[in-house]
Amino acid sequence: MTRLFATNFSPSISTDNDDSTLVLKGLVVDSVQKVGEKAPGWKGQDRSKWVDTMRSVLSGWRSLLPGDSHYRTGEEHDQSFWRTVLVDLKQGEHPNPSSAIGAQRLDDSDKQELIRLDTSEGLENLLNTWAACIQIEYRQLRLIEQFNRRFFVTTTGYIGLGPTELKPDDAICILLGGGAAYALRENGDTWCYIGEW
């Protein structure tokens, strides 16, 4: 077996002299323009209050969408909105919460049905499905992806769900070696970690 040694190797991760700052290489790809209200979590609320709060949050998130009918990808804004809110995953259908199906991506037929979520009946069905999932016997970690998140719109028109502390002007970055996009906030000549997607 041959041993190989790197010469002139420069690590991509280091710290400053007192180890209080992590030094990483990365790229700023966009910045946050608008941020919606934080979605409720699954702790400490009764079901009807949780449903009312989430309904209000979803309405506020919808109001952040640009006035044109199509998203940057060419898809209609309504469909892009719901795919983002659902994190592109099947949610199950009340009274059978999503824990019965596990994490599965939306397929083409599911995407065609997203328009139902713009009806009162469709939205209530989704909210009841989510409300059932906050019951201890149905809790599933992947649903936390919708809970305690903030909907946002970037300066270039992209939409997403971000961390709780997200604010306008936060940067959306890709860090070398990272497996996700990160929200960072400029702080003088350094950046503060806000969260990831």
Secondary structure, DSSP 8 states (H G I E B T S, - for coil): ------SS---SEEE-TTS-SEEE-EEEEEEEEEEEEE---SSS--HHHHHHHHHHHHHHHHTTS-SSSB-TTSSBHHHHHHHHHTTTB--EETTEEGGGT-S-B--HHHHHHGGGGGSHHHHHHHHHHHHHHTSTTT--GGGGGTTT-EEEEETTS-EEEE-TT--TT-EEEEETT-SSEEEEEEETTEEEEEEE-
